[in-house]
Amino acid sequence: MKAHVYVTLKRTVLDAQGQTIAEALKRMQYAGIADVRQGKYFLLTLEDGLDPVAAEAEVNRIAREVLTNPVIEEFSVRIEF
Amino acid sequence: MKAHVYVTLKRTVLDAQGQTIAEALKRMQYAGIADVRQGKYFLLTLEDGLDPVAAEAEVNRIAREVLTNPVIEEFSVRIEF
């Protein structure tokens, strides 16, 4: 069982890194990009034989308490069975 | 239209950052985590009115040529219409 955790800056927080990438892409003549936001991605491999519901709760807890800074970031989780 | 690009270190490349997170989670008593790998996540917002096939090709080109270091990284792309 694998868990994918995506952490991004909140919409209201300026993403200077993403803006820099978007401007670079424009300068490099790549077409059609209106905006870029950069975030972090974590792939968690879970131990075998875990209860799916409990595992999902634990992953959400890890994402909320460890992987995300709740002041400026938000996260989403996808579990892959 | 949005494009999600996920960049991770290749399986064969040591992910020291991911290992450090996995060890920290164990020390912090979070249960059930066998392995952690960290990567990057890019959310590209595409301009309106693009041809979906051409847009997907362009995003793949950007991911391959700009966002990924092909020596040590690999990427996957998900387009959201």
Backbone of each chain as nested JSON, in Angstrom:
{
  "chains": [
    {"id": "A", "residues": [
      {"number": 1, "name": "MET", "atoms": {"N": [0.85, -1.195, 0.0], "CA": [0.0, 0.0, 0.0], "C": [0.887, 1.248, 0.0]}},
      {"number": 2, "name": "LYS", "atoms": {"N": [0.577, 2.175, -0.87], "CA": [1.361, 3.395, -0.96], "C": [0.471, 4.608, -0.695]}},
      {"number": 3, "name": "ALA", "atoms": {"N": [1.061, 5.651, -0.124], "CA": [0.321, 6.888, 0.098], "C": [1.079, 8.033, -0.559]}},
      {"number": 4, "name": "HIS", "atoms": {"N": [0.376, 8.811, -1.369], "CA": [0.963, 9.974, -2.011], "C": [0.48, 11.212, -1.267]}},
      {"number": 5, "name": "VAL", "atoms": {"N": [1.411, 12.031, -0.813], "CA": [1.047, 13.269, -0.109], "C": [1.58, 14.449, -0.926]}},
      {"number": 6, "name": "TYR", "atoms": {"N": [0.698, 15.376, -1.259], "CA": [1.055, 16.557, -2.029], "C": [0.919, 17.772, -1.12]}},
      {"number": 7, "name": "VAL", "atoms": {"N": [1.986, 18.521, -0.966], "CA": [1.963, 19.713, -0.112], "C": [2.213, 20.932, -0.995]}},
      {"number": 8, "name": "THR", "atoms": {"N": [1.305, 21.885, -0.933], "CA": [1.483, 23.119, -1.712], "C": [1.285, 24.331, -0.809]}},
      {"number": 9, "name": "LEU", "atoms": {"N": [1.851, 25.44, -1.231], "CA": [1.568, 26.7, -0.549], "C": [0.091, 27.028, -0.721]}},
      {"number": 10, "name": "LYS", "atoms": {"N": [-0.497, 27.622, 0.296], "CA": [-1.881, 28.075, 0.173], "C": [-1.988, 29.081, -0.968]}},
      {"number": 11, "name": "ARG", "atoms": {"N": [-3.164, 29.104, -1.578], "CA": [-3.441, 30.015, -2.698], "C": [-3.078, 31.466, -2.371]}},
      {"number": 12, "name": "THR", "atoms": {"N": [-3.282, 31.824, -1.101], "CA": [-3.094, 33.217, -0.698], "C": [-1.636, 33.575, -0.438]}},
      {"number": 13, "name": "VAL", "atoms": {"N": [-0.748, 32.558, -0.477], "CA": [0.659, 32.798, -0.189], "C": [1.42, 32.955, -1.509]}},
      {"number": 14, "name": "LEU", "atoms": {"N": [2.239, 33.984, -1.583], "CA": [3.033, 34.222, -2.788], "C": [4.009, 33.075, -3.014]}},
      {"number": 15, "name": "ASP", "atoms": {"N": [3.994, 32.499, -4.212], "CA": [4.893, 31.402, -4.548], "C": [5.964, 31.934, -5.504]}},
      {"number": 16, "name": "ALA", "atoms": {"N": [7.03, 32.492, -4.91], "CA": [8.071, 33.131, -5.722], "C": [8.772, 32.122, -6.643]}},
      {"number": 17, "name": "GLN", "atoms": {"N": [8.965, 30.907, -6.131], "CA": [9.638, 29.873, -6.913], "C": [8.808, 29.505, -8.151]}},
      {"number": 18, "name": "GLY", "atoms": {"N": [7.504, 29.334, -7.933], "CA": [6.615, 29.02, -9.054], "C": [6.598, 30.144, -10.083]}},
      {"number": 19, "name": "GLN", "atoms": {"N": [6.55, 31.394, -9.6], "CA": [6.551, 32.546, -10.525], "C": [7.826, 32.584, -11.351]}},
      {"number": 20, "name": "THR", "atoms": {"N": [8.946, 32.285, -10.701], "CA": [10.222, 32.293, -11.41], "C": [10.233, 31.245, -12.519]}},
      {"number": 21, "name": "ILE", "atoms": {"N": [9.692, 30.054, -12.211], "CA": [9.629, 28.995, -13.228], "C": [8.735, 29.434, -14.379]}},
      {"number": 22, "name": "ALA", "atoms": {"N": [7.574, 30.041, -14.06], "CA": [6.645, 30.47, -15.112], "C": [7.303, 31.498, -16.024]}},
      {"number": 23, "name": "GLU", "atoms": {"N": [8.035, 32.449, -15.412], "CA": [8.712, 33.469, -16.234], "C": [9.813, 32.851, -17.084]}},
      {"number": 24, "name": "ALA", "atoms": {"N": [10.554, 31.894, -16.508], "CA": [11.613, 31.228, -17.257], "C": [11.034, 30.468, -18.45]}},
      {"number": 25, "name": "LEU", "atoms": {"N": [9.904, 29.795, -18.226], "CA": [9.287, 29.037, -19.33], "C": [8.888, 29.98, -20.456]}},
      {"number": 26, "name": "LYS", "atoms": {"N": [8.336, 31.149, -20.09], "CA": [7.951, 32.133, -21.106], "C": [9.171, 32.595, -21.892]}},
      {"number": 27, "name": "ARG", "atoms": {"N": [10.243, 32.923, -21.163], "CA": [11.478, 33.366, -21.823], "C": [12.05, 32.291, -22.74]}},
      {"number": 28, "name": "MET", "atoms": {"N": [11.822, 31.028, -22.365], "CA": [12.362, 29.92, -23.15], "C": [11.401, 29.495, -24.268]}},
      {"number": 29, "name": "GLN", "atoms": {"N": [10.359, 30.28, -24.5], "CA": [9.445, 30.095, -25.625], "C": [8.513, 28.901, -25.497]}},
      {"number": 30, "name": "TYR", "atoms": {"N": [8.336, 28.386, -24.281], "CA": [7.306, 27.352, -24.113], "C": [5.959, 28.053, -24.075]}},
      {"number": 31, "name": "ALA", "atoms": {"N": [4.991, 27.498, -24.807], "CA": [3.725, 28.201, -25.005], "C": [2.634, 27.689, -24.081]}},
      {"number": 32, "name": "GLY", "atoms": {"N": [1.677, 28.558, -23.776], "CA": [0.418, 28.129, -23.178], "C": [0.397, 28.024, -21.671]}},
      {"number": 33, "name": "ILE", "atoms": {"N": [1.476, 28.451, -20.987], "CA": [1.505, 28.325, -19.526], "C": [1.078, 29.644, -18.891]}},
      {"number": 34, "name": "ALA", "atoms": {"N": [-0.021, 29.626, -18.142], "CA": [-0.513, 30.843, -17.503], "C": [0.112, 31.032, -16.123]}},
      {"number": 35, "name": "ASP", "atoms": {"N": [0.34, 29.931, -15.407], "CA": [0.812, 30.044, -14.027], "C": [1.471, 28.741, -13.601]}},
      {"number": 36, "name": "VAL", "atoms": {"N": [2.456, 28.844, -12.706], "CA": [3.095, 27.652, -12.147], "C": [3.131, 27.802, -10.635]}},
      {"number": 37, "name": "ARG", "atoms": {"N": [2.794, 26.75, -9.933], "CA": [2.991, 26.709, -8.484], "C": [3.79, 25.462, -8.147]}},
      {"number": 38, "name": "GLN", "atoms": {"N": [4.771, 25.629, -7.269], "CA": [5.588, 24.482, -6.917], "C": [5.263, 23.993, -5.517]}},
      {"number": 39, "name": "GLY", "atoms": {"N": [5.271, 22.693, -5.358], "CA": [5.041, 22.105, -4.049], "C": [5.948, 20.927, -3.81]}},
      {"number": 40, "name": "LYS", "atoms": {"N": [5.635, 20.173, -2.771], "CA": [6.425, 18.999, -2.424], "C": [5.568, 17.752, -2.584]}},
      {"number": 41, "name": "TYR", "atoms": {"N": [6.234, 16.672, -2.843], "CA": [5.549, 15.41, -3.052], "C": [6.234, 14.36, -2.205]}},
      {"number": 42, "name": "PHE", "atoms": {"N": [5.467, 13.599, -1.44], "CA": [6.025, 12.529, -0.613], "C": [5.349, 11.213, -0.991]}},
      {"number": 43, "name": "LEU", "atoms": {"N": [6.154, 10.21, -1.244], "CA": [5.627, 8.866, -1.49], "C": [5.935, 8.021, -0.266]}},
      {"number": 44, "name": "LEU", "atoms": {"N": [4.899, 7.652, 0.469], "CA": [5.06, 6.837, 1.675], "C": [4.699, 5.398, 1.344]}},
      {"number": 45, "name": "THR", "atoms": {"N": [5.632, 4.487, 1.557], "CA": [5.328, 3.063, 1.418], "C": [4.931, 2.546, 2.79]}},
      {"number": 46, "name": "LEU", "atoms": {"N": [3.739, 1.955, 2.864], "CA": [3.235, 1.499, 4.159], "C": [3.562, 0.026, 4.356]}},
      {"number": 47, "name": "GLU", "atoms": {"N": [3.652, -0.367, 5.608], "CA": [3.926, -1.776, 5.913], "C": [2.755, -2.652, 5.475]}},
      {"number": 48, "name": "ASP", "atoms": {"N": [3.053, -3.907, 5.178], "CA": [2.005, -4.83, 4.752], "C": [1.056, -5.143, 5.903]}},
      {"number": 49, "name": "GLY", "atoms": {"N": [-0.176, -5.502, 5.551], "CA": [-1.115, -6.012, 6.533], "C": [-1.759, -4.955, 7.408]}},
      {"number": 50, "name": "LEU", "atoms": {"N": [-1.656, -3.692, 7.015], "CA": [-2.309, -2.645, 7.809], "C": [-3.784, -2.55, 7.438]}},
      {"number": 51, "name": "ASP", "atoms": {"N": [-4.589, -2.163, 8.405], "CA": [-5.992, -1.879, 8.134], "C": [-6.077, -0.602, 7.284]}},
      {"number": 52, "name": "PRO", "atoms": {"N": [-6.743, -0.666, 6.117], "CA": [-6.763, 0.499, 5.215], "C": [-7.283, 1.782, 5.855]}},
      {"number": 53, "name": "VAL", "atoms": {"N": [-8.337, 1.664, 6.649], "CA": [-8.931, 2.862, 7.26], "C": [-7.961, 3.477, 8.274]}},
      {"number": 54, "name": "ALA", "atoms": {"N": [-7.373, 2.615, 9.111], "CA": [-6.415, 3.1, 10.111], "C": [-5.181, 3.685, 9.428]}},
      {"number": 55, "name": "ALA", "atoms": {"N": [-4.731, 3.04, 8.343], "CA": [-3.542, 3.518, 7.629], "C": [-3.801, 4.895, 7.035]}},
      {"number": 56, "name": "GLU", "atoms": {"N": [-4.993, 5.075, 6.458], "CA": [-5.317, 6.372, 5.867], "C": [-5.366, 7.457, 6.944]}},
      {"number": 57, "name": "ALA", "atoms": {"N": [-5.929, 7.119, 8.103], "CA": [-5.982, 8.089, 9.204], "C": [-4.569, 8.459, 9.657]}},
      {"number": 58, "name": "GLU", "atoms": {"N": [-3.685, 7.433, 9.741], "CA": [-2.308, 7.682, 10.184], "C": [-1.564, 8.565, 9.172]}},
      {"number": 59, "name": "VAL", "atoms": {"N": [-1.772, 8.293, 7.879], "CA": [-1.104, 9.097, 6.848], "C": [-1.595, 10.541, 6.909]}},
      {"number": 60, "name": "ASN", "atoms": {"N": [-2.889, 10.723, 7.103], "CA": [-3.423, 12.083, 7.225], "C": [-2.825, 12.798, 8.431]}},
      {"number": 61, "name": "ARG", "atoms": {"N": [-2.627, 12.03, 9.524], "CA": [-2.054, 12.624, 10.73], "C": [-0.6, 13.045, 10.472]}},
      {"number": 62, "name": "ILE", "atoms": {"N": [0.154, 12.168, 9.788], "CA": [1.552, 12.486, 9.467], "C": [1.614, 13.717, 8.555]}},
      {"number": 63, "name": "ALA", "atoms": {"N": [0.737, 13.751, 7.546], "CA": [0.738, 14.878, 6.613], "C": [0.445, 16.179, 7.346]}},
      {"number": 64, "name": "ARG", "atoms": {"N": [-0.513, 16.131, 8.269], "CA": [-0.957, 17.344, 8.955], "C": [0.061, 17.804, 9.991]}},
      {"number": 65, "name": "GLU", "atoms": {"N": [0.63, 16.823, 10.738], "CA": [1.473, 17.179, 11.882], "C": [2.944, 17.328, 11.532]}},
      {"number": 66, "name": "VAL", "atoms": {"N": [3.406, 16.64, 10.475], "CA": [4.843, 16.622, 10.185], "C": [5.187, 17.235, 8.824]}},
      {"number": 67, "name": "LEU", "atoms": {"N": [4.463, 16.847, 7.802], "CA": [4.897, 17.196, 6.442], "C": [4.437, 18.58, 6.001]}},
      {"number": 68, "name": "THR", "atoms": {"N": [3.443, 19.129, 6.693], "CA": [2.863, 20.404, 6.264], "C": [3.065, 21.467, 7.341]}},
      {"number": 69, "name": "ASN", "atoms": {"N": [3.405, 22.659, 6.917], "CA": [3.383, 23.824, 7.809], "C": [2.011, 24.479, 7.656]}},
      {"number": 70, "name": "PRO", "atoms": {"N": [1.119, 24.29, 8.643], "CA": [-0.271, 24.709, 8.456], "C": [-0.452, 26.219, 8.312]}},
      {"number": 71, "name": "VAL", "atoms": {"N": [0.557, 26.991, 8.668], "CA": [0.434, 28.445, 8.546], "C": [0.404, 28.862, 7.073]}},
      {"number": 72, "name": "ILE", "atoms": {"N": [1.219, 28.208, 6.272], "CA": [1.335, 28.652, 4.875], "C": [1.041, 27.557, 3.858]}},
      {"number": 73, "name": "GLU", "atoms": {"N": [0.897, 26.307, 4.307], "CA": [0.75, 25.211, 3.345], "C": [-0.549, 24.435, 3.556]}},
      {"number": 74, "name": "GLU", "atoms": {"N": [-0.961, 23.742, 2.512], "CA": [-2.075, 22.8, 2.617], "C": [-1.658, 21.502, 1.942]}},
      {"number": 75, "name": "PHE", "atoms": {"N": [-2.365, 20.418, 2.205], "CA": [-1.954, 19.135, 1.648], "C": [-3.15, 18.354, 1.123]}},
      {"number": 76, "name": "SER", "atoms": {"N": [-2.859, 17.413, 0.239], "CA": [-3.866, 16.427, -0.126], "C": [-3.195, 15.064, -0.13]}},
      {"number": 77, "name": "VAL", "atoms": {"N": [-3.994, 14.041, 0.099], "CA": [-3.479, 12.674, 0.253], "C": [-4.206, 11.761, -0.713]}},
      {"number": 78, "name": "ARG", "atoms": {"N": [-3.459, 10.862, -1.335], "CA": [-4.087, 9.826, -2.171], "C": [-3.5, 8.488, -1.744]}},
      {"number": 79, "name": "ILE", "atoms": {"N": [-4.377, 7.551, -1.403], "CA": [-3.926, 6.221, -0.989], "C": [-4.081, 5.27, -2.177]}},
      {"number": 80, "name": "GLU", "atoms": {"N": [-3.072, 4.46, -2.384], "CA": [-3.069, 3.524, -3.519], "C": [-3.01, 2.114, -2.946]}},
      {"number": 81, "name": "PHE", "atoms": {"N": [-4.074, 1.341, -3.117], "CA": [-4.139, 0.01, -2.488], "C": [-3.509, -1.058, -3.376]}}
    ]},
    {"id": "B", "residues": [
      {"number": 1, "name": "MET", "atoms": {"N": [-7.686, 24.458, -17.708], "CA": [-6.983, 23.17, -17.764], "C": [-5.731, 23.248, -16.885]}},
      {"number": 2, "name": "LYS", "atoms": {"N": [-5.539, 22.239, -16.065], "CA": [-4.375, 22.204, -15.182], "C": [-3.543, 20.961, -15.474]}},
      {"number": 3, "name": "ALA", "atoms": {"N": [-2.236, 21.09, -15.287], "CA": [-1.358, 19.937, -15.445], "C": [-0.579, 19.75, -14.148]}},
      {"number": 4, "name": "HIS", "atoms": {"N": [-0.591, 18.529, -13.642], "CA": [0.168, 18.192, -12.442], "C": [1.403, 17.411, -12.876]}},
      {"number": 5, "name": "VAL", "atoms": {"N": [2.579, 17.886, -12.478], "CA": [3.827, 17.191, -12.82], "C": [4.482, 16.752, -11.51]}},
      {"number": 6, "name": "TYR", "atoms": {"N": [4.777, 15.463, -11.42], "CA": [5.426, 14.886, -10.236], "C": [6.82, 14.446, -10.626]}},
      {"number": 7, "name": "VAL", "atoms": {"N": [7.829, 14.962, -9.949], "CA": [9.217, 14.612, -10.241], "C": [9.794, 13.897, -9.023]}},
      {"number": 8, "name": "THR", "atoms": {"N": [10.314, 12.7, -9.238], "CA": [10.941, 11.958, -8.133], "C": [12.314, 11.48, -8.553]}},
      {"number": 9, "name": "LEU", "atoms": {"N": [13.15, 11.23, -7.57], "CA": [14.423, 10.586, -7.834], "C": [14.157, 9.187, -8.378]}},
      {"number": 10, "name": "LYS", "atoms": {"N": [15.003, 8.733, -9.302], "CA": [14.88, 7.359, -9.785], "C": [15.049, 6.398, -8.617]}},
      {"number": 11, "name": "ARG", "atoms": {"N": [14.399, 5.246, -8.737], "CA": [14.459, 4.192, -7.712], "C": [15.898, 3.847, -7.323]}},
      {"number": 12, "name": "THR", "atoms": {"N": [16.793, 3.905, -8.303], "CA": [18.182, 3.481, -8.08], "C": [19.028, 4.557, -7.402]}},
      {"number": 13, "name": "VAL", "atoms": {"N": [18.46, 5.76, -7.221], "CA": [19.218, 6.861, -6.628], "C": [18.872, 6.966, -5.145]}},
      {"number": 14, "name": "LEU", "atoms": {"N": [19.884, 7.062, -4.321], "CA": [19.674, 7.173, -2.87], "C": [18.938, 8.464, -2.55]}},
      {"number": 15, "name": "ASP", "atoms": {"N": [17.829, 8.343, -1.8], "CA": [17.048, 9.525, -1.416], "C": [17.289, 9.795, 0.069]}},
      {"number": 16, "name": "ALA", "atoms": {"N": [18.347, 10.546, 0.355], "CA": [18.748, 10.781, 1.745], "C": [17.669, 11.552, 2.509]}},
      {"number": 17, "name": "GLN", "atoms": {"N": [17.034, 12.499, 1.828], "CA": [15.988, 13.305, 2.456], "C": [14.801, 12.43, 2.867]}},
      {"number": 18, "name": "GLY", "atoms": {"N": [14.383, 11.55, 1.943], "CA": [13.288, 10.633, 2.256], "C": [13.632, 9.725, 3.42]}},
      {"number": 19, "name": "GLN", "atoms": {"N": [14.855, 9.191, 3.438], "CA": [15.287, 8.309, 4.526], "C": [15.263, 9.029, 5.862]}},
      {"number": 20, "name": "THR", "atoms": {"N": [15.703, 10.282, 5.838], "CA": [15.711, 11.071, 7.073], "C": [14.299, 11.261, 7.602]}},
      {"number": 21, "name": "ILE", "atoms": {"N": [13.357, 11.542, 6.693], "CA": [11.955, 11.691, 7.114], "C": [11.429, 10.384, 7.685]}},
      {"number": 22, "name": "ALA", "atoms": {"N": [11.739, 9.261, 7.002], "CA": [11.251, 7.96, 7.484], "C": [11.779, 7.676, 8.89]}},
      {"number": 23, "name": "GLU", "atoms": {"N": [13.069, 7.957, 9.114], "CA": [13.651, 7.703, 10.439], "C": [13.041, 8.631, 11.494]}},
      {"number": 24, "name": "ALA", "atoms": {"N": [12.815, 9.887, 11.117], "CA": [12.202, 10.83, 12.053], "C": [10.799, 10.376, 12.434]}},
      {"number": 25, "name": "LEU", "atoms": {"N": [10.026, 9.898, 11.431], "CA": [8.662, 9.436, 11.735], "C": [8.701, 8.268, 12.711]}},
      {"number": 26, "name": "LYS", "atoms": {"N": [9.667, 7.343, 12.508], "CA": [9.778, 6.209, 13.43], "C": [10.099, 6.701, 14.841]}},
      {"number": 27, "name": "ARG", "atoms": {"N": [11.068, 7.624, 14.941], "CA": [11.441, 8.161, 16.255], "C": [10.266, 8.861, 16.925]}},
      {"number": 28, "name": "MET", "atoms": {"N": [9.388, 9.451, 16.088], "CA": [8.246, 10.189, 16.638], "C": [7.043, 9.287, 16.879]}},
      {"number": 29, "name": "GLN", "atoms": {"N": [7.25, 7.974, 16.77], "CA": [6.228, 6.972, 17.113], "C": [5.066, 6.892, 16.118]}},
      {"number": 30, "name": "TYR", "atoms": {"N": [5.25, 7.41, 14.91], "CA": [4.222, 7.171, 13.896], "C": [4.39, 5.758, 13.385]}},
      {"number": 31, "name": "ALA", "atoms": {"N": [3.269, 5.021, 13.26], "CA": [3.351, 3.588, 12.974], "C": [3.105, 3.29, 11.499]}},
      {"number": 32, "name": "GLY", "atoms": {"N": [3.674, 2.181, 11.047], "CA": [3.27, 1.594, 9.765], "C": [3.979, 2.128, 8.54]}},
      {"number": 33, "name": "ILE", "atoms": {"N": [5.003, 2.963, 8.708], "CA": [5.683, 3.533, 7.543], "C": [6.945, 2.716, 7.238]}},
      {"number": 34, "name": "ALA", "atoms": {"N": [7.001, 2.107, 6.062], "CA": [8.164, 1.297, 5.69], "C": [9.225, 2.141, 4.993]}},
      {"number": 35, "name": "ASP", "atoms": {"N": [8.792, 3.118, 4.208], "CA": [9.754, 3.879, 3.408], "C": [9.138, 5.218, 2.999]}},
      {"number": 36, "name": "VAL", "atoms": {"N": [9.977, 6.243, 2.863], "CA": [9.51, 7.543, 2.379], "C": [10.436, 7.983, 1.256]}},
      {"number": 37, "name": "ARG", "atoms": {"N": [9.864, 8.484, 0.18], "CA": [10.672, 9.124, -0.864], "C": [10.093, 10.508, -1.119]}},
      {"number": 38, "name": "GLN", "atoms": {"N": [10.977, 11.497, -1.228], "CA": [10.488, 12.861, -1.448], "C": [10.749, 13.31, -2.876]}},
      {"number": 39, "name": "GLY", "atoms": {"N": [9.79, 14.013, -3.41], "CA": [9.961, 14.543, -4.756], "C": [9.417, 15.954, -4.836]}},
      {"number": 40, "name": "LYS", "atoms": {"N": [9.271, 16.429, -6.078], "CA": [8.759, 17.779, -6.304], "C": [7.43, 17.688, -7.027]}},
      {"number": 41, "name": "TYR", "atoms": {"N": [6.623, 18.688, -6.825], "CA": [5.299, 18.721, -7.429], "C": [5.122, 20.086, -8.08]}},
      {"number": 42, "name": "PHE", "atoms": {"N": [4.699, 20.103, -9.331], "CA": [4.447, 21.364, -10.032], "C": [3.003, 21.374, -10.517]}},
      {"number": 43, "name": "LEU", "atoms": {"N": [2.305, 22.446, -10.21], "CA": [0.954, 22.626, -10.734], "C": [1.014, 23.704, -11.808]}},
      {"number": 44, "name": "LEU", "atoms": {"N": [0.807, 23.298, -13.053], "CA": [0.846, 24.243, -14.173], "C": [-0.588, 24.58, -14.572]}},
      {"number": 45, "name": "THR", "atoms": {"N": [-0.917, 25.851, -14.546], "CA": [-2.209, 26.295, -15.051], "C": [-2.017, 26.689, -16.509]}},
      {"number": 46, "name": "LEU", "atoms": {"N": [-2.8, 26.071, -17.397], "CA": [-2.629, 26.322, -18.829], "C": [-3.602, 27.394, -19.289]}},
      {"number": 47, "name": "GLU", "atoms": {"N": [-3.231, 28.079, -20.351], "CA": [-4.112, 29.117, -20.888], "C": [-5.381, 28.494, -21.445]}},
      {"number": 48, "name": "ASP", "atoms": {"N": [-6.458, 29.282, -21.473], "CA": [-7.724, 28.768, -21.989], "C": [-7.641, 28.544, -23.494]}},
      {"number": 49, "name": "GLY", "atoms": {"N": [-8.479, 27.649, -23.973], "CA": [-8.646, 27.472, -25.415], "C": [-7.541, 26.713, -26.114]}},
      {"number": 50, "name": "LEU", "atoms": {"N": [-6.701, 26.009, -25.323], "CA": [-5.652, 25.214, -25.952], "C": [-6.213, 23.875, -26.43]}},
      {"number": 51, "name": "ASP", "atoms": {"N": [-5.633, 23.357, -27.49], "CA": [-5.956, 22.009, -27.929], "C": [-5.42, 21.012, -26.892]}},
      {"number": 52, "name": "PRO", "atoms": {"N": [-6.277, 20.129, -26.34], "CA": [-5.827, 19.235, -25.26], "C": [-4.623, 18.372, -25.631]}},
      {"number": 53, "name": "VAL", "atoms": {"N": [-4.613, 17.848, -26.852], "CA": [-3.507, 16.961, -27.247], "C": [-2.204, 17.746, -27.333]}},
      {"number": 54, "name": "ALA", "atoms": {"N": [-2.278, 18.924, -27.971], "CA": [-1.074, 19.758, -28.083], "C": [-0.606, 20.223, -26.705]}},
      {"number": 55, "name": "ALA", "atoms": {"N": [-1.566, 20.561, -25.83], "CA": [-1.208, 21.029, -24.488], "C": [-0.503, 19.93, -23.716]}},
      {"number": 56, "name": "GLU", "atoms": {"N": [-1.012, 18.699, -23.832], "CA": [-0.401, 17.589, -23.108], "C": [1.023, 17.343, -23.618]}},
      {"number": 57, "name": "ALA", "atoms": {"N": [1.199, 17.448, -24.93], "CA": [2.535, 17.26, -25.505], "C": [3.486, 18.339, -24.998]}},
      {"number": 58, "name": "GLU", "atoms": {"N": [2.991, 19.589, -24.937], "CA": [3.834, 20.699, -24.46], "C": [4.212, 20.509, -22.992]}},
      {"number": 59, "name": "VAL", "atoms": {"N": [3.254, 20.078, -22.181], "CA": [3.546, 19.86, -20.762], "C": [4.577, 18.744, -20.602]}},
      {"number": 60, "name": "ASN", "atoms": {"N": [4.434, 17.683, -21.378], "CA": [5.425, 16.6, -21.312], "C": [6.805, 17.1, -21.707]}},
      {"number": 61, "name": "ARG", "atoms": {"N": [6.843, 17.988, -22.704], "CA": [8.116, 18.537, -23.155], "C": [8.743, 19.403, -22.05]}},
      {"number": 62, "name": "ILE", "atoms": {"N": [7.923, 20.24, -21.411], "CA": [8.416, 21.076, -20.312], "C": [8.933, 20.203, -19.166]}},
      {"number": 63, "name": "ALA", "atoms": {"N": [8.157, 19.162, -18.818], "CA": [8.566, 18.28, -17.716], "C": [9.904, 17.622, -18.041]}},
      {"number": 64, "name": "ARG", "atoms": {"N": [10.049, 17.174, -19.286], "CA": [11.255, 16.427, -19.664], "C": [12.464, 17.349, -19.793]}},
      {"number": 65, "name": "GLU", "atoms": {"N": [12.245, 18.547, -20.385], "CA": [13.389, 19.399, -20.725], "C": [13.755, 20.392, -19.62]}},
      {"number": 66, "name": "VAL", "atoms": {"N": [12.786, 20.763, -18.788], "CA": [13.058, 21.822, -17.806], "C": [12.934, 21.342, -16.356]}},
      {"number": 67, "name": "LEU", "atoms": {"N": [11.857, 20.64, -16.058], "CA": [11.558, 20.358, -14.654], "C": [12.29, 19.142, -14.102]}},
      {"number": 68, "name": "THR", "atoms": {"N": [12.788, 18.284, -14.984], "CA": [13.409, 17.037, -14.553], "C": [14.878, 17.001, -14.946]}},
      {"number": 69, "name": "ASN", "atoms": {"N": [15.718, 16.518, -14.053], "CA": [17.105, 16.204, -14.383], "C": [17.145, 14.728, -14.78]}},
      {"number": 70, "name": "PRO", "atoms": {"N": [17.254, 14.443, -16.079], "CA": [17.071, 13.055, -16.539], "C": [18.148, 12.091, -16.037]}},
      {"number": 71, "name": "VAL", "atoms": {"N": [19.235, 12.621, -15.525], "CA": [20.294, 11.736, -15.022], "C": [19.832, 11.021, -13.748]}},
      {"number": 72, "name": "ILE", "atoms": {"N": [19.132, 11.745, -12.882], "CA": [18.782, 11.154, -11.588], "C": [17.285, 11.148, -11.299]}},
      {"number": 73, "name": "GLU", "atoms": {"N": [16.488, 11.823, -12.15], "CA": [15.066, 11.955, -11.827], "C": [14.174, 11.393, -12.923]}},
      {"number": 74, "name": "GLU", "atoms": {"N": [12.949, 11.082, -12.539], "CA": [11.934, 10.706, -13.519], "C": [10.662, 11.478, -13.176]}},
      {"number": 75, "name": "PHE", "atoms": {"N": [9.736, 11.565, -14.125], "CA": [8.543, 12.363, -13.878], "C": [7.29, 11.641, -14.345]}},
      {"number": 76, "name": "SER", "atoms": {"N": [6.154, 12.065, -13.808], "CA": [4.878, 11.652, -14.374], "C": [3.984, 12.88, -14.454]}},
      {"number": 77, "name": "VAL", "atoms": {"N": [3.053, 12.842, -15.394], "CA": [2.207, 14.005, -15.685], "C": [0.749, 13.578, -15.613]}},
      {"number": 78, "name": "ARG", "atoms": {"N": [-0.069, 14.408, -15.0], "CA": [-1.519, 14.179, -15.022], "C": [-2.2, 15.463, -15.474]}},
      {"number": 79, "name": "ILE", "atoms": {"N": [-3.01, 15.37, -16.513], "CA": [-3.712, 16.548, -17.027], "C": [-5.136, 16.533, -16.499]}},
      {"number": 80, "name": "GLU", "atoms": {"N": [-5.605, 17.681, -16.057], "CA": [-6.949, 17.793, -15.484], "C": [-7.753, 18.766, -16.341]}},
      {"number": 81, "name": "PHE", "atoms": {"N": [-8.766, 18.237, -17.017], "CA": [-9.503, 19.084, -17.965], "C": [-10.637, 19.844, -17.287]}}
    ]}
  ]
}
